[in-house]
Amino acid sequence: MSAMAPHYQAATLIASPSYPNAIAWSSDNLVAVASGHIVTILNPAALDGPRGLVGLRRSDPFPIGVVNREDLFEPCLVPTCLARDTEPCARSISWSQQGFSPNSGCLLAVCTVDGHVKLYRSPIWEFCDEWVEIADISQLLFNYYKIINFGEDNASHLTSQKNTNTEEAEVLGSSCDLQYPVSRRGPGQRKRKPPRADGYIYDGNEDGPDASKDEDFSLEPCSKPKKKPLKKTAKPGHEFVAVNRQGSKDNVKASLSSNRENKSLPLITAKQYACRDAHLSSLVVAWSPLVLSSDKDSCLSRHWCILAVGSKSGNVSFWKLDKPDYYTIDAGVVTSDPMLIGVLQAHKSWVSAITLEVSSADSSKSSLLLATGCSDGSVKIWLANIEGISQCTNAEEVPFALVAEVTTDLSAPVSSISLAAPAWSQYEVNLAIGRVSGLLETWIWNTSSCKIENTNAYHAHDQVVTGLSWAMDGYCLYSCSQDNSARCWIYHENHLEEIPVHTNFPEPKESTDLSEVSNRCFGLTLAPGEQMIAVVRGLDLNLLDQMYQARTQKAAVEFIWVGGQFVGIPLDRNIDVCNPQSAILSNFLWWGSNILRSLRKYENVEKSIVLWDVVTALQGFKKYAPAIMETLMDIWVSALLSGDPHCVSISGPSCSRLDMLPSVSSRKLHLLNIICRKVMLGDHAQHGAGADNGNDTTDFWNTLLIRSERELRERLVGFTFAAVLKRTAYLLKGTSTENSWFPVGVAQMDSWVSMNDEVHNQLRYLRSRIKDLGNRIDSACEYSVQETCPYCSAPVQFESTDLAICSERHTVSRCRASMLLCSVLEPVWHCVCCGGMVDKLLPKSFFTMQASPLEANQDEGSLDLSGPAVPLCPFCGILLQRSMPAFLMSNSPV
């Protein structure tokens, strides 16, 4: 048996994070790290390869007003006046779900220390490593507040001015306390001057009833002192000045360059300025899961998500984004603009943590859950009806209602929150709370009785809890802390039990435990397949080589295998091994159980296929534990094809499995093709009917892949023929086909059917109906038999579905979705799994087929052509992307 390695790999960073929850893993398999003055974006499949980045730059202060000179020394303006110039720094980051970028990727929301929130997308057509800004949420929020005069005229928009003034001392007092970090001190010790280092430390007696009075907690790095004092901002004779909350000399000059500019701003009181500044100072961002709702006007389904932004005033603003109507990899603007749908007064002080989750996702009464944590220690759960949110068109009404509030004697600020709505519990929602005192709490909220119950409260860490994440459908909880610890907890019978966070993996290479050379942990995140976690740590520069490492390596992202953990899920005893008493083989049992559970999760068509961590784990098992891997895959294929998750093996010859393919959903066939290509046949460069691969096992998987792709191709041709017939019927009835998918490549598919004798009989019947249309076919689809070479204009005959060769021996790729020749002048979509090229996209309804439409003899009238075309590979089901140069980062979903 080979050696076991718990760590996969690590990547170093040129700057260290400064705030909790500094790392996030996207649903399209990219890892973002808020590393100081930049946001570093990694591809976990190529950690030594190119990276992406978001360069942070100073933002000008918003023109919220001017105050009298004598008001500068008001207590509420002291934190603003004493603030000094700081370098741009990322405070909070969050990924959207897949499908909101122009190329159907993820958007990245970044909140900086100056309180600005912006959205970024990948550089699809810019060919650079820096991500592109697409929206300034803070500017949109300022425009909203400016229209309503910051809620000072109409109490219906925000809390009343009276309440604002009474709560203002608490809000601004918190601002004062959280402005600068202080070092931890014991009882009776003097308060020491904070060190000049990035970071944050909680100080105070977290268990005492008066802890909130003297608590000092900051997630903001210390700013470097200026050699020169800040210049006076007002000229002699001026009666009022503008206050810059960033303390930037340049911005102060810009805002006070002339008396004429000052006169254009309203004269406000110090309290008004402080309150307005708190409204616009964002602290934390969080995206909701993907939400599906129906549009009553168009009778179409819409996919959207919510971006929640918490601020220093205790407000949470909600921004709704719809999925684009179409996707492109060519230059264009297709991203929908974020729409403000509500501003909620959630707390009386700083909103320090936000998380969102969908409850009862498969029910018609689905709801969106929101959990908010505050610097005063309070935590609240809010609920909104999804249909109600989808109908919001402005910010007049807040869509969320308070349903539960955590009540506790502890007042330590909240640093991290995680929600989980387990599928096995219909009426229970798990809530985990991490505090700056190191306390870890778990609560259960009953959606039926609306009661919340505390189940655990542990001093899990010595310092700030900087990351929390539920996993394995609420069975497992991961936490990390500023004390440099990362821990795993099993949630069993409403109790937490700690187990080692590392799990052994069959890989002989030696791995480095970064906890030995690091001094802080700034966050953790879970891979899409839940077989791996990523932890970002700040490195102890005193333990590094001062000449080389200490200058360029400030932090590191550590990728750790967690798929072999016992997480409370019933062990799959069907995986038979020789000696179950062996610790290593028992570890393999849990690996197999968790991998099977993850693969079954991806059978849901609403979940994007991102199997990189699962595929990487299976590739390791194939190399170092092939017998166990083959047994595991035999169980999975048997359950996949039979439709019975408890099926261990299909008796009879292998041909019986192939006969089951027509009754299998398209999503299962996509998963089967990925496993065949990337795992079972990964060592073989080619596959084909006549390939000599050397053993019966490989021959079986090769045959299975060929038959699976053949089944999908027949479905594709049948789907296209049925779409032509449906559009023709619509045109005869005078029904509009404006929003329906337009079929292309029908002539080439007709040729493919005529060239193959073993196609389905129903496919031949549909082809005969296509022939009977005659000249009417031109109005229903694109039907062109003649094709010419894009290089020399020579005629090209249809001979293969993948390639075409003209008489001058030019080779041109064919689109795997339409069989047409791919363009050589415009960019085309590329699949990183099968290597195919796609020029014309298919509608989503093709990828959601539960069985072969040819086998069920379905009528074309039931075909859904209204959905938008999606950039998914018709044979792998993964996200297509633009082929990028080797020096630029790209995605690796598998």
Sequence and secondary structure as in RCSB ss.txt:
>XXXX:A:sequence
MSAMAPHYQAATLIASPSYPNAIAWSSDNLVAVASGHIVTILNPAALDGPRGLVGLRRSDPFPIGVVNREDLFEP
CLVPTCLARDTEPCARSISWSQQGFSPNSGCLLAVCTVDGHVKLYRSPIWEFCDEWVEIADISQLLFNYYKIINF
GEDNASHLTSQKNTNTEEAEVLGSSCDLQYPVSRRGPGQRKRKPPRADGYIYDGNEDGPDASKDEDFSLEPCSKP
KKKPLKKTAKPGHEFVAVNRQGSKDNVKASLSSNRENKSLPLITAKQYACRDAHLSSLVVAWSPLVLSSDKDSCL
SRHWCILAVGSKSGNVSFWKLDKPDYYTIDAGVVTSDPMLIGVLQAHKSWVSAITLEVSSADSSKSSLLLATGCS
DGSVKIWLANIEGISQCTNAEEVPFALVAEVTTDLSAPVSSISLAAPAWSQYEVNLAIGRVSGLLETWIWNTSSC
KIENTNAYHAHDQVVTGLSWAMDGYCLYSCSQDNSARCWIYHENHLEEIPVHTNFPEPKESTDLSEVSNRCFGLT
LAPGEQMIAVVRGLDLNLLDQMYQARTQKAAVEFIWVGGQFVGIPLDRNIDVCNPQSAILSNFLWWGSNILRSLR
KYENVEKSIVLWDVVTALQGFKKYAPAIMETLMDIWVSALLSGDPHCVSISGPSCSRLDMLPSVSSRKLHLLNII
CRKVMLGDHAQHGAGADNGNDTTDFWNTLLIRSERELRERLVGFTFAAVLKRTAYLLKGTSTENSWFPVGVAQMD
SWVSMNDEVHNQLRYLRSRIKDLGNRIDSACEYSVQETCPYCSAPVQFESTDLAICSERHTVSRCRASMLLCSVL
EPVWHCVCCGGMVDKLLPKSFFTMQASPLEANQDEGSLDLSGPAVPLCPFCGILLQRSMPAFLMSNSPV
>XXXX:A:secstr
   B SEEEEEEESS   SSS EEE TTS EEEEETTEEEEE TT TTS  EEEE          BEEGGGGGSG
GGHHHHH       EEEEEE  TT STTS   EEEEETTS EEEEE  TTT SSB EEEEEHHHHHHHHHHHTGG
GTS TTTSS HHHHHHHHHHHHHHHHHTSS      TT       SSS    BS TTSTTHHHH B   S     
 SS     S TT  EE   TT  HHHHHHHTS HHHHHTS B  HHHHHHHHHHH EEEEEE   EEEEETTTTE
EEEEEEEEEEETTSEEEEEEEE  SS  SSS       EEEEEEE  SS EEEEEEEEESTTSTT EEEEEEEET
TS EEEEEEEHHHHHT  SSSS   EEEEEE  S    EEEEEEE  TT SSEEEEEEEETTS EEEEEEETTTT
EEEEEEEE   SS EEEEEEEGGGTEEEEEETTS EEEEEEETTEEEEE S    B  S    GGGTEEEEEEEE
E TTSSEEEEEEEE GGGS TTTHHHH SEEEEEEE TT   SS   TTS  S TTSHHHHHHHHHHHHHHHHHH
HTTSTTS    HHHHHHHHHHHHH HHHHHHHHHHHHHHHHHS TT     S THHHHTTGGGS HHHHHHHHHH
IIIIITTT S   TT   SSHHHHHHHHHHHHHHHHHHHHHHHHHHHHHHHHHHHHHHT   TTS     HHHHH
HHHHH SSS HHHHHHHHHHHHTGGGHHHHS     EE TTT  EE    SSEEE TT  EEEBBTTT SB  SS
S  EE TTT  EESS EEHHHHT SS TTTTT  GGG    S EE B TTT SB EE   TTS      
